[in-house]
Amino acid sequence: MRRDRKLVRPGILQPCAVTGERVLPSELERSAASGKRAHKRHFVSSSLSRARILESEAIPSIAGACCAPREAKVCAWSGQLSHPDDLVVCNLTGLAVRAEYATGGRLQILDGLLNQVQRPAERTDLWPTMEAKVCLALKVRHCQVEAAQLSPDGERLAVSVQVPAYWGLTTEHAGTLYSARDGVFVGRVVRGKRKGGKWTRR
């Protein structure tokens, strides 16, 4: 016979939202995220606010910390809801992206397109629209998309664009992220020169 069992009056025990098991009210906690009441063993503390939340609701970090959903941020490249500790600000776009997608403070895929390390040609159906909008953003008459890469969730495109400069005597290259769903640029449109396979911001 289990020694930890206790006799209680009918109506005292309350259900755990995780297991459905009926336990003493003193053994329950309320989640700061959802308001659900569950046994204390199912809770973790946010590393940001110390708020107590159900482990199943927590957003984990790569290092093993966690935070509440309302404290998490969306990675601008993957669309993944992420612990802020896992994000870095891309110095090209000014957007927060997960660290695994960044190298040297830049969104790796966009840096690769600008340096012509990669030349994917995805969503070519959107290229004319993107070219028109880059022209408006940079106040130029002509430009041409040279490469575009879809994000992991298929919602955004990293884009490299050829831009005539100095009355067409030279060519510069611009880069940005474009929302395939909303039809707008996400973050900054940056412009610079490529020389010897190395792009330098203007």
Beta strands, then each sheet from edge to edge (+ up, - down):
strand 1: 14-15
strand 2: 22-23
strand 3: 28-30
strand 4: 37-39
strand 5: 43-45
strand 6: 52-54
strand 7: 59-60
strand 8: 66-67
strand 9: 73-74
strand 10: 81-82
strand 11: 87-89
strand 12: 96-98
strand 13: 102-103
strand 14: 106-107
strand 15: 144-150
strand 16: 156-165
strand 17: 170-179
strand 18: 184-195
strand 19: 198-201
sheet 1: 1+ 2-
sheet 2: 3+ 4-
sheet 3: 5+ 6-
sheet 4: 7+ 8-
sheet 5: 9+ 10-
sheet 6: 11+ 12-
sheet 7: 13+ 14-
sheet 8: 15+ 16- 17+ 18- 19+
end
